[in-house]
Amino acid sequence: MNSKLLIITNYNGMWPFAQDLSNELINNGIIVDILDYGKYEFINYNTSKYSKINNGLDFLNKIPIIKKIYRNILLQFFIKTKIKSLKSSYNTTLVLFHSYFLNKFAVQIKKSCKILAISYAGSDFYRINSKTKEDNKTLLNYADIITFNNVQMKNDFIDYYNDYTNKTKITGFGLKVIDVIEQILLAETISTSKTKLGIHKDSFVISIGYNASSEQQHLLAINELIKIKSILPENYLIVFPFTYNNNKLNYKEELDDILQTNDLNYLFLTDELSFTDVARLRIITNIAVNLQTTDQASAALLEHLYAKNIVIVGKWLPYNFWDDLGLFSFKINTDELSYKIEYCITHYNEIKKKCEINSDLIRSAWSWESRINNWINAFEL
């Protein structure tokens, strides 16, 4: 009989990791169901069968007062009821992203399976306050396994809680995009890839961050670029990937004003990108910058490294495992960005050559082929 796994997650919020992990598990003969608390859906992933778990509560949308007061309470009730109905149905239940919202269902989640696993994504540890971290113990105490993408986050987690050491494991998501990058490089030129993204074929692309969150510190990067505007290549283009977390109405306009005032050449990518276009963006970038306030493994940055781009990141970010792997990149303080970009432009060919080692190192450590057995073995599937 095939092993059964239940994933409890915000399905769209964990794109593409929930989808990629589910596909890889199915390819290894495992039955995967998903409880999506973002859209209140239950998904049998093997058959792509979707069913609502809110029992027709759409009528609440038509009654604003009821919607405001009761909707969340009622929907939480239906999620709890659905979890209770799954009692002892699964070999393993995986909470993919530890949302504090799930702590109140800890008993029911534990009863759904033989093994309860929690997989941390990054912001569910680094971007929550101390009170939430303490509240999260409710679910953590029921967990049999707690997984992380890298050793540094695991150590930070253990240092904070001073507990759970025997439960922790490293699993790590594979990088599906690296296969797509290879396919594109075989099928089209870099100039063609730029054209398909609406970028001039001769552009020297400096990519800032990988989503629209202000935590990416775009403004700081812009101000550093203004300092060295005169030495930027004539064909430079600053690209801002704003396809994810684009929910602050005035943030983009604020950046627009500063960029226009300083007569910088730039492009905001705001439309949702296909998997193929995400790969194209990695391919066509010359220099990628990430000054995000907190992060975990950052698949986007690993993809840039795989594409042999020059990558500049904040030295406060938990990327020490890059050094352990032997990856070549630059780690800087915020006030060093203008100097480092100027240095990379001046010595571009020399530095670009040093980036060539990154591709093979990342494939050996971060492809799904090298990662999926970590998940299967950790969850005893």
Number of C-alpha atoms within 10 A of each C-alpha: 6 10 15 18 24 27 23 24 21 21 22 13 14 13 10 15 19 20 14 16 20 21 15 18 20 16 11 14 14 19 21 22 23 23 25 20 18 12 13 19 18 20 20 16 17 16 10 9 10 14 13 14 19 18 10 8 14 11 9 14 12 9 10 11 11 12 17 12 10 13 18 11 11 14 17 19 14 17 21 18 14 16 20 17 13 15 15 17 15 20 18 23 28 24 23 21 21 22 18 18 11 20 16 15 19 20 15 18 26 22 20 21 21 16 22 25 26 24 21 23 23 18 14 17 21 17 13 12 10 11 8 14 18 12 13 21 14 17 23 21 11 17 21 18 20 23 24 23 20 20 19 16 24 18 14 14 19 15 12 10 12 10 12 16 15 10 14 22 19 18 21 24 25 23 24 20 23 23 13 17 23 14 13 19 15 9 11 10 14 17 14 17 23 21 13 14 16 11 18 16 17 13 18 20 23 21 24 24 25 22 20 23 18 16 14 20 17 23 17 13 19 18 16 18 20 16 13 14 17 9 12 16 13 11 12 17 21 22 21 20 22 22 16 16 12 15 12 11 8 9 15 19 11 11 14 15 11 15 18 11 9 12 11 17 13 17 17 14 17 15 10 12 17 9 13 14 19 18 26 24 22 25 24 25 24 22 23 24 23 23 25 20 14 15 21 19 22 16 17 19 20 23 25 26 25 27 25 23 28 26 24 21 21 20 14 16 18 18 20 16 14 17 10 8 13 12 22 20 18 15 20 16 11 16 11 12 25 18 14 15 24 17 12 19 19 14 11 15 10 11 17 16 12 15 19 18 15 23 19 12 16 21 17 13 15 22 18 21 14 14 20 19 16 17 19 15 10 17 19 11 19
